[in-house]
Structures are given as structure tokens and as C-alpha cells.
Amino acid sequence: MPVPMPDTRELTVRPAAAAKEVHRVDKTFELRRVSVRYGDNPAVKDVSMDIFHKNITALIGPSGCGKSTLIRCLNRMNDLIPSARVEGELRYHGEDLYGSRVDPVQVRKLIGMVFQKPNPFPKSIFDNVAFGPRTIGMKGDIREIVENALRRAGLWNEVKNRLKDNAYGLSGGQQQRLCIARAIATEPDVILMDEPCSALDPISTARIEDLMLELKERYSIVIVTHNMQQAARVSDMTAFLMVELTADEKTRYGELIEYDDTSKVFTNPADSRTEDYISGKVG
Amino acid sequence: MTAHDIAASGAGAGSLRRSLEAASPRYGERAIRAFLVGCAAFSVLVTIGIVLSLLFGAIDFFRAVPVLDFLTGTDWAPGFEPAAFGVLPIVVGTLNIVFWALAVAVPVGLLSAIYLAEYAPARVRRVVKPMLEVLEGIPTVAIGLWGLFFLRPLAEDLFPFLAWSTPHAVGVAGVAVGLLIVPLVASVSDDAMRSVPGSLREGAYALGASKLRVSLRVVLPAAVSGVVASLVLGVSRAVGETMVVLMVAGARPQISVDPTASVQTVTGHIGTTATGDISTGTTDYYTIFAVGALLFVLTLAMNMFAIRLVRRFREVYE
């Protein structure tokens, strides 16, 4: 069952001054009391938030707060873990993402993902980028598609003369940009990034942050990050999650504490726990 | 002033002397080390011994029969009058067995491995995997019996249009050998595929790849060196298999591609000759060394070829 993709291109032509208004208009994801359990252990409880189109939305919080678990709900990667259960309501452009007729494979064609550790396939650089387009049977010249994706990922000039080389010959930062090229080659609607820079040096990190700001023109981006400066630098909206203990104090789970404009979360947070965390008092 | 004196004076009177020398000679450790080296050397020496004994026997054989006649001759009739020592018929017999064995073991073994590694739920795996390992240990004579009295009649029922002229059939023997090596191929390939990092699977799933695509396009290519290794092990086993072949394939040295033909293989010849009443020291007797050496060279060449193949096509991750 294909998930319909609304045409939102007109949003990009609006004047920059209206951007602040615009980005809150079109909702890509609506989460209502979303909880995730692994077997009997809760991982995230009762998260409600809206993720907006052509925004960078950052999920921040200490280890174990369920950021990665939450982002993996958005493209149904949690389906790959047999014990994982997702409860609550999760809508993607208004459609129930966990509806009985929704095919997770179809979902992942529209919602791409970049992982913490660069995970290129042990194939040539070209075949890595071509994998997605070939998978979904994209029309058009495959070489052109690959070149465009590599250009947009800012990697083309570095690899154009060695497209046939194995991707593992690239540096860590290049590999991660290759993974981003691989994710955008299929022209997805959303890109999820699960700590994409945590294994990279500051220069590679800066390149990927610049890249994210460029990609934002075309895609909605959700990023999990441990790095608060990164969230402050690149994101439009920031969600802060915190680890809580269950009533019997035996298990820990993540909870959404605060979700607002990034500037507000970092300068004038509503919750004292957010302030403690971003000011470095805890976490 | 010696080093000890310095240590003693430095540590003060009456206290323990500090020394950098070993407190005791540790004979135990040396003994264990010598024992372990001995064990390792023993297996190497045994291997060398086997090769040498084959070689000496083969040299005696080639004093009577020119090497070229042996390697290119198409008539194999040691023990007959006049005797012929062209090895090709039994080599082709072995290739026949390998062909039919691979025809069974490659699809069945690889598909089982893909199922086990990528599709099977954990509880199915927990049952099937140990069963595969048990199957690997079934005595080959039992498989031979089963091939002769079950598989051979079944083959005739399934393919009545073929010319089943003898109670033996090389195709049936090959299929039986193939079934014998399926567990090996499946088990080793499964291990290879499971050792492919999960991050590669995740990467492919995140691009909207189906399970089949992830298995065939990402996991299988990444595991190719292990998969090829499993096939090489399987082929070596098929080449070396004797009992099933003796019982099911028959004993007529002839060059034939007919799966219903009775055909002798290299191992079949060694098996019958070594257990027959041929007097030692005759040329007939020395054939088994020559043929044994040939078998050794064949499997060695195959293994080296496979290693090169794997190096060429391996997808290196990390």
C-alpha cells in the first residue's frame, strides 16, 4: 500500500521572512502518546509531538533516554527487533504509520536513514549509491542519479575518479557522506539521522552539518544527537528527552520533557530539567 | 658492587631483596610448551609422512608406466591382460560424482543457509542447526545403503524414460553424496552469513530493500568467502567420498556422462584395490599410490584455486 506523498513544493518559494511561520504548518509526523517496549521493558513512554516538514528536528537527551528508539519508530526499523512493540498513534502525513495495511518496506523507501556508525556496503562507491535507486526501480540514467546524489552529499569531487573502488577505502567522514548520498539517492521525503557524527572528527562533522542545512531545502530531517552544540547549530526544533524510573524503581525509560523551537529550548527552557541538562549540570 | 648488592642496600637491611630475575626457573611452563610444540609438530609430520609414502609408491608405479600415458590414457584396466593404465576414466568418474553432488548441494545447501541465517525464527534455528550438525556425522555406509536400496529405485520410478541397465548409477551416487554434503555446506555458509555485521542489513533495510533483496544482494555477497569455503569443503568431501560411491556408482571404469551408467571413481578404485587380493609389489598394487597422489594433487589444486577465487571476489568489510 503506497503511502501518498503530499505535494509541498510551494512552501519553498515563500519569502524567507515567513519561514518561521511556514515550518510549523505542514506536519510530517504526528506522534500521540507513543510508547515503545522491548518485551516487558518500557523504552519510551507517552511521547506526543509534531515533526514539521522541511525542518531539522533534533532529539537530545542523556544515554538511555530512548532517542534512538524513538527515531527508529519513524521508519519502522523497530519492526526488525522481534521483541519491540510500538503503542500509541503515529501519523505520517496524516496516515497511520502502523496501520494494518502499511508495508514497512514501502515506508522505508520514503523515509531514509543514516546510522551512527558509517555502514557502507562492501561494494564499490557507485554500487553503494545505486543500491537504493535499483531497489525501488527508479527511472532514468543510473549514472546520473548516482552523480547527483554524490554531488548533493558533497562527495562527488573526492570520488568521481574512483567510483569503482571499494567504499571501505574512504575515510570515516567520507563513508558517512557516502551513506547520506545513498540515503538521498532515492529522493526520500524524510531523512532520519541517528547520531550521524558521533564517530567523526570535528572537520567531518562540520561538513555534515553544512550538508544537513543544504538538504533541509528538500527534505525533512530528524536527527538524534549527543552533541548539544550540534543541535543548537543545525536544528529548528529540539525535543529533550530524559531518563525516568518506573514506580517500582526497577526499570528506566525515556520521557519527552520539552519540545519547542531550538532557540527557545536553549535560551529559555520551560522545564528546569532541560536547563540543568543543557547547562551541563546533569547528564 | 653487583646489581644485587645495590638492590639490597637500596631496600634497607633486613627487608626482602628486590630482584628482576625470575624467582624460580618455571620448569612446568617449559615442559608444557615443549609438549604443545610436540603435538603441533606431530600432525604436521604425519601429513608429510602420508605425502611421502604416496610419493614413493607413485615413483615405483611410474617406473613401469610413463606419466604421460597415465595422465592421458582413456583405458583403465589394471589387473587385466593386457593391462591399461590410463587414469582418465576414473577421473571423469570422480568429476561425474562432483557434478551431481554440487547440483544438489549448491542450491539446497545455500538456500537452507539463507533461510537459517536470515529468515528462520530463533526457535526454529535452535532445533535445525544442531540437527544439521548431527546429519554431518551419519556414517557414509548408511547413506550408501540408503542410496542403493531407496534412492536408486526411486530414481528409476521418477525417470522411467532413462536407460537403467545396471543396479548402479553414477547420477544417483552423486545425488547421495550431494545430500551427504548439504549439512556441511548449509552449516558453514550459515555461519558465514550470520557473521556479516547487522549494520549492513540495517543499511539495506533502511533503503527500502525487501528481506530477499537484503539476503541476496547484501548478506550473501558479503559472506562470499565463507560460502565458497563451504563449497570447497563440500567438493573435497565429494572427491574423497568412497563408501557411497563404491556401493551406488558401481565399478566400471568408463568415460560416460550418462547418469544411469555404472562408473568407477578414483576413490572407488583405491577402495576396491586395497581391499582386494592383489599381491604387493606388482604394478597393479602401485596404481593405488599413483592414483592416491593424483587425488592429493587434485584437491590441493582445487583448494588453491578456491582461495584465489575468494581473494578476488571477497567483499571486505572493515
Interface residues (C-beta under 8 A of the other chain):
Chain A: N75 M77 L80 P82 V105 Q106 V107 R108 K109 L110 G112 M113 F115 K117 N119 P120 F121 P122 K123 F131 G132 T135 I136 N166 Y168 C179 R182 A183 T186
Chain B: P121 A122 P197 S199 L200 R201 E202 G203 A204 Y205 A206 L207 G208 A209 S210 R213 R217 V218 P221 A222 E315 V316 Y317 E318
